[in-house]
Amino acid sequence: MTNSVQGIFWRSFNKVAAAVDKEQTYAARMPSTVHYTITFTDEYGDEHVTSLLSVEYKSHCVKGSSDAACQTYPDFTKQTLMEHAESVNQSLGALPRGAIENKYVWTVGTEYNAGGVAQKAGSLKDEDDKDQKWMTYPKDWKAVKSGTPLSTPVDQLEYRLDRQIIPDGCKGKDITGKITTVQYGLCMFIQIENPGVQKALKVQYFYNPRTTSTSANELETHVVSGQTSGFNKPRINDAANKVLPDDPLYLVTVQDLQLDRVWNPSDGDVSKMFIGEDVTKLDACSKRGLCDFDTGMCDCFSGYSGIRCDDQNAIAYSY
């Protein structure tokens, strides 16, 4: 299989704060509405940037009998899993020059109550027949939300999200602890049909921290901005990914998921390998055209087309 899959994982946060000043410390960098773009870099080094996208976060502190609990997580009441998946899918599809020829986007999310406890995803059950506290779009949308997804779920290789590439941190973790952990509230999986392992997608973001509180006025601070830099090096369930749950430095992570993909027997009894070669090491113009290195464009041979000459139009004859 020559396509590749990358993950963009958005963290959830929490902290037990004993006093108002601790709430202010927590709120200083916690996300609210996060505005971001995704940059795709092709094999020639050209960068293609999507339109501005967003992730709506809910950040609040609730006073208890002895302390205040603070939680920050993607708010699916304001922006659904379907809206996240479809907006990313459309933005990538609108990149100029057909930078990404074909793509498919899945999203996985967890909904929480006011105390940061992950909620059941409808009547879904996990592998152990226990209540599942996370859902996948588009596969689970109709069962959980009783609505019709914009993208029709299809149980075939090109349209099925491999469960093996979903990190444990995406699977309905409560955001109530104090020790280092991995807790993602929103996970995006982007399949790119361009051949080879693509360069890491780059997420550039900014937001104005805003946290509500039952014991103080709404806390709003200066604008925070940042961006990802390459792939996250540890594998998806590596302990090295664990950080303190109140550390917003690792708001979003981009992950190469090729090594975690597993062949599904439902797709045939002859298993196939998933490509591991970097896109820059593949043949120019797919050996089906000549590369103009001044412009970065391929002059495709008869019968082939596309930015990489990797589309065969029909049987063609040259005279």
C-alpha positions as CSV (number, residue, x, y, z in Angstrom):
1,M,0.0,0.0,0.0
2,T,1.6,3.3,-1.1
3,N,-0.6,5.7,0.8
4,S,0.2,7.0,4.3
5,V,-1.7,8.1,7.4
6,Q,-0.8,10.9,9.8
7,G,-2.5,11.8,13.1
8,I,-3.1,15.2,14.6
9,F,-3.9,14.9,18.3
10,W,-5.4,17.7,20.4
11,R,-4.9,17.3,24.1
12,S,-7.3,17.8,27.0
13,F,-6.1,19.3,30.3
14,N,-7.0,19.4,34.0
15,K,-5.7,20.6,37.4
16,V,-6.9,20.6,41.0
17,A,-6.4,24.2,42.1
18,A,-6.7,25.0,45.8
19,A,-7.2,28.8,45.5
20,V,-8.1,31.5,43.0
21,D,-4.4,32.3,42.3
22,K,-3.9,28.7,41.3
23,E,-6.8,29.0,38.9
24,Q,-5.2,32.0,37.3
25,T,-1.9,30.1,36.9
26,Y,-3.8,27.3,35.2
27,A,-5.8,29.6,33.0
28,A,-2.9,31.7,31.7
29,R,-2.2,29.4,28.7
30,M,-5.2,27.1,28.5
31,P,-6.9,27.1,25.0
32,S,-10.3,28.5,24.2
33,T,-11.1,28.9,20.5
34,V,-8.0,27.7,18.8
35,H,-7.5,29.0,15.2
36,Y,-5.1,26.9,13.1
37,T,-3.9,26.0,9.7
38,I,-2.4,22.8,8.3
39,T,0.6,23.0,6.0
40,F,1.3,20.2,3.5
41,T,4.9,20.1,2.1
42,D,5.2,18.2,-1.2
43,E,8.2,16.2,-2.4
44,Y,9.7,19.3,-4.1
45,G,9.7,21.3,-0.8
46,D,6.7,23.5,-1.8
47,E,4.4,24.4,1.1
48,H,0.6,24.4,0.7
49,V,-1.4,26.0,3.5
50,T,-5.1,25.3,4.2
51,S,-7.7,28.0,5.0
52,L,-8.1,28.9,8.7
53,L,-9.7,26.2,10.8
54,S,-10.6,26.0,14.4
55,V,-11.0,23.8,17.5
56,E,-13.5,25.1,20.1
57,Y,-12.3,24.3,23.6
58,K,-14.2,24.6,26.8
59,S,-12.2,25.7,29.8
60,H,-13.7,26.1,33.3
61,C,-13.0,25.8,37.0
62,V,-15.6,24.5,39.4
63,K,-15.4,25.2,43.1
64,G,-15.8,22.1,45.3
65,S,-16.1,21.6,49.0
66,S,-12.3,21.9,49.6
67,D,-10.8,22.9,46.3
68,A,-11.6,23.8,42.7
69,A,-11.3,21.4,39.8
70,C,-10.3,22.8,36.4
71,Q,-10.8,21.1,33.0
72,T,-10.1,22.1,29.4
73,Y,-11.2,20.0,26.5
74,P,-12.6,20.2,22.9
75,D,-16.2,21.2,23.2
76,F,-18.3,19.0,20.8
77,T,-21.5,20.9,21.7
78,K,-20.1,23.9,19.8
79,Q,-18.2,22.0,17.1
80,T,-19.0,18.4,16.4
81,L,-16.7,15.5,15.3
82,M,-18.4,15.7,11.9
83,E,-17.7,19.4,11.5
84,H,-14.0,18.8,12.4
85,A,-13.6,16.0,9.9
86,E,-15.4,17.6,7.1
87,S,-13.8,21.0,7.4
88,V,-10.3,19.5,7.4
89,N,-11.2,17.2,4.5
90,Q,-12.5,20.2,2.4
91,S,-9.6,22.4,3.3
92,L,-7.0,19.8,2.2
93,G,-9.0,19.1,-0.9
94,A,-8.9,22.8,-1.8
95,L,-5.1,23.1,-1.8
96,P,-3.8,24.5,-5.1
97,R,-2.4,22.4,-8.0
98,G,-4.0,19.2,-6.6
99,A,-1.2,19.0,-4.0
100,I,-3.0,16.1,-2.3
101,E,-4.6,14.0,-5.0
102,N,-7.0,12.0,-2.7
103,K,-7.5,12.1,1.0
104,Y,-9.8,10.8,3.7
105,V,-10.2,12.2,7.2
106,W,-11.5,10.4,10.3
107,T,-12.0,12.0,13.7
108,V,-12.1,10.3,17.2
109,G,-13.4,12.2,20.2
110,T,-14.4,11.9,23.8
111,E,-17.2,13.9,25.6
112,Y,-16.8,14.8,29.2
113,N,-19.2,15.9,32.0
114,A,-18.5,19.0,34.2
115,G,-16.2,16.9,36.4
116,G,-14.0,15.7,33.6
117,V,-15.3,12.2,33.5
118,A,-15.6,10.6,30.0
119,Q,-19.1,9.9,29.0
120,K,-20.6,6.8,27.3
121,A,-20.8,7.0,23.5
122,G,-24.4,5.9,23.1
123,S,-24.7,2.1,23.2
124,L,-21.2,1.4,21.7
125,K,-19.3,-1.4,23.3
126,D,-15.5,-2.0,23.2
127,E,-13.6,-5.2,22.6
128,D,-14.3,-6.3,26.2
129,D,-18.0,-5.7,25.8
130,K,-17.8,-2.7,28.2
131,D,-19.4,0.7,27.6
132,Q,-17.2,2.6,25.1
133,K,-16.5,6.2,26.0
134,W,-15.2,7.4,22.6
135,M,-16.5,7.4,19.1
136,T,-15.3,7.5,15.5
137,Y,-16.6,9.7,12.7
138,P,-18.1,8.7,10.3
139,K,-18.4,5.1,11.4
140,D,-20.2,5.6,14.7
141,W,-22.1,8.8,14.0
142,K,-25.5,7.4,13.1
143,A,-25.5,5.0,16.1
144,V,-24.5,7.7,18.6
145,K,-26.0,10.9,17.3
146,S,-29.0,9.4,15.4
147,G,-28.1,11.5,12.4
148,T,-26.8,10.9,8.9
149,P,-23.1,11.7,8.5
150,L,-22.0,13.8,5.5
151,S,-19.4,11.2,4.6
152,T,-20.8,7.7,4.2
153,P,-19.0,5.1,6.3
154,V,-17.7,2.3,4.1
155,D,-16.2,-0.9,5.5
156,Q,-13.4,-1.1,2.9
157,L,-9.6,-0.6,3.1
158,E,-9.7,3.0,1.7
159,Y,-12.4,4.2,4.1
160,R,-12.0,2.2,7.3
161,L,-10.0,3.6,10.2
162,D,-7.5,1.0,11.6
163,R,-8.2,0.7,15.3
164,Q,-4.6,-0.2,15.8
165,I,-3.5,3.3,15.0
166,I,-5.8,4.9,17.5
167,P,-3.7,5.8,20.6
168,D,-5.0,4.8,24.0
169,G,-5.0,8.5,24.9
170,C,-7.9,9.0,22.4
171,K,-10.0,6.3,23.9
172,G,-12.2,8.0,26.5
173,K,-9.8,8.8,29.3
174,D,-11.0,10.7,32.3
175,I,-9.3,14.0,32.8
176,T,-9.2,14.0,36.6
177,G,-5.7,12.9,37.5
178,K,-2.6,14.7,38.8
179,I,0.3,12.5,37.4
180,T,1.8,12.5,33.9
181,T,-0.5,11.0,31.4
182,V,-1.7,11.1,27.7
183,Q,-5.2,12.4,27.3
184,Y,-6.4,13.5,23.9
185,G,-9.9,15.0,23.5
186,L,-9.9,15.2,19.7
187,C,-7.9,12.9,17.4
188,M,-7.7,13.5,13.6
189,F,-6.5,10.9,11.2
190,I,-5.6,12.0,7.7
191,Q,-5.0,9.4,4.9
192,I,-3.0,10.8,2.0
193,E,-3.0,8.9,-1.2
194,N,0.2,10.5,-2.6
195,P,2.7,7.7,-2.8
196,G,5.4,7.4,-0.1
197,V,5.6,8.5,3.6
198,Q,4.8,12.2,3.3
199,K,6.6,15.0,5.2
200,A,5.0,15.8,8.5
201,L,1.9,18.1,8.3
202,K,2.6,21.3,10.2
203,V,-0.1,22.8,12.4
204,Q,0.2,26.5,13.2
205,Y,-2.2,27.9,15.8
206,F,-3.1,30.8,18.0
207,Y,-5.7,31.5,20.6
208,N,-6.7,33.9,23.4
209,P,-6.9,31.9,26.7
210,R,-10.2,32.2,28.4
211,T,-11.4,30.2,31.4
212,T,-14.7,30.5,33.4
213,S,-14.8,30.0,37.1
214,T,-17.4,29.6,39.8
215,S,-15.2,31.3,42.4
216,A,-13.8,34.2,40.4
217,N,-14.4,36.4,37.3
218,E,-13.8,35.0,33.9
219,L,-10.0,34.7,33.4
220,E,-8.7,36.0,30.1
221,T,-5.0,36.5,29.2
222,H,-2.7,37.4,26.3
223,V,-2.7,35.6,22.9
224,V,-0.7,32.4,22.7
225,S,0.7,31.0,19.4
226,G,2.8,28.1,18.3
227,Q,3.3,25.4,15.7
228,T,4.4,21.8,15.5
229,S,7.8,20.8,14.2
230,G,8.0,17.5,12.4
231,F,6.7,14.2,13.6
232,N,6.4,13.2,17.2
233,K,9.3,10.7,17.6
234,P,7.9,8.2,20.2
235,R,5.3,5.7,18.9
236,I,1.7,6.3,19.8
237,N,1.5,4.4,23.1
238,D,5.1,5.1,24.2
239,A,5.4,6.2,27.8
240,A,7.6,9.0,26.6
241,N,4.4,10.8,25.4
242,K,3.2,11.3,29.0
243,V,3.2,14.9,30.3
244,L,1.6,16.6,33.3
245,P,-2.1,17.2,32.6
246,D,-1.9,20.9,33.2
247,D,1.0,21.5,30.8
248,P,-0.3,23.3,27.6
249,L,3.1,23.2,25.9
250,Y,2.0,20.0,24.1
251,L,-1.3,21.3,22.9
252,V,-1.2,19.4,19.5
253,T,1.0,16.6,18.2
254,V,1.5,15.3,14.7
255,Q,2.2,11.6,14.4
256,D,3.4,9.3,11.6
257,L,1.3,6.2,11.9
258,Q,2.8,4.0,9.1
259,L,4.6,1.7,11.5
260,D,1.4,1.1,13.5
261,R,-0.8,0.1,10.6
262,V,-1.8,-3.6,10.4
263,W,-3.2,-5.5,7.5
264,N,-6.9,-6.3,7.9
265,P,-7.7,-9.9,6.8
266,S,-11.1,-8.5,5.7
267,D,-9.3,-6.8,2.8
268,G,-8.0,-10.1,1.4
269,D,-6.2,-13.3,2.5
270,V,-2.9,-12.1,1.0
271,S,-1.5,-9.4,3.3
272,K,0.2,-6.4,1.9
273,M,3.0,-4.2,3.2
274,F,2.5,-0.5,4.0
275,I,5.1,1.6,2.3
276,G,7.8,2.9,4.5
277,E,9.9,4.9,2.0
278,D,10.1,8.6,2.4
279,V,8.5,10.5,-0.4
280,T,11.8,12.2,-1.3
281,K,13.4,8.8,-2.0
282,L,10.8,7.8,-4.6
283,D,11.4,8.2,-8.4
284,A,10.8,11.6,-9.8
285,C,7.5,11.8,-11.8
286,S,6.9,8.1,-10.9
287,K,9.2,7.2,-13.8
288,R,6.3,8.1,-16.1
289,G,7.4,11.6,-17.1
290,L,10.3,14.1,-17.1
291,C,10.8,16.5,-14.2
292,D,11.5,20.2,-14.9
293,F,13.5,21.0,-11.8
294,D,13.3,24.7,-12.5
295,T,9.5,24.8,-12.1
296,G,9.0,21.6,-10.1
297,M,6.5,20.3,-12.6
298,C,6.3,17.0,-14.4
299,D,6.0,16.6,-18.2
300,C,4.1,13.3,-18.2
301,F,4.4,10.7,-20.9
302,S,1.4,9.9,-23.1
303,G,-1.3,8.2,-21.1
304,Y,-0.3,9.5,-17.7
305,S,-1.3,12.7,-15.8
306,G,-1.3,14.2,-12.4
307,I,1.2,16.3,-10.5
308,R,3.4,13.1,-10.2
309,C,2.3,11.4,-13.4
310,D,0.9,8.6,-11.2
311,D,-2.6,8.6,-12.8
312,Q,-3.1,6.4,-15.8
313,N,-5.7,7.9,-18.0
314,A,-6.3,5.1,-20.5
315,I,-4.4,2.9,-22.9
316,A,-2.5,5.3,-25.1
317,Y,-0.5,5.0,-28.3
318,S,2.4,7.2,-29.3
319,Y,3.3,7.7,-33.0
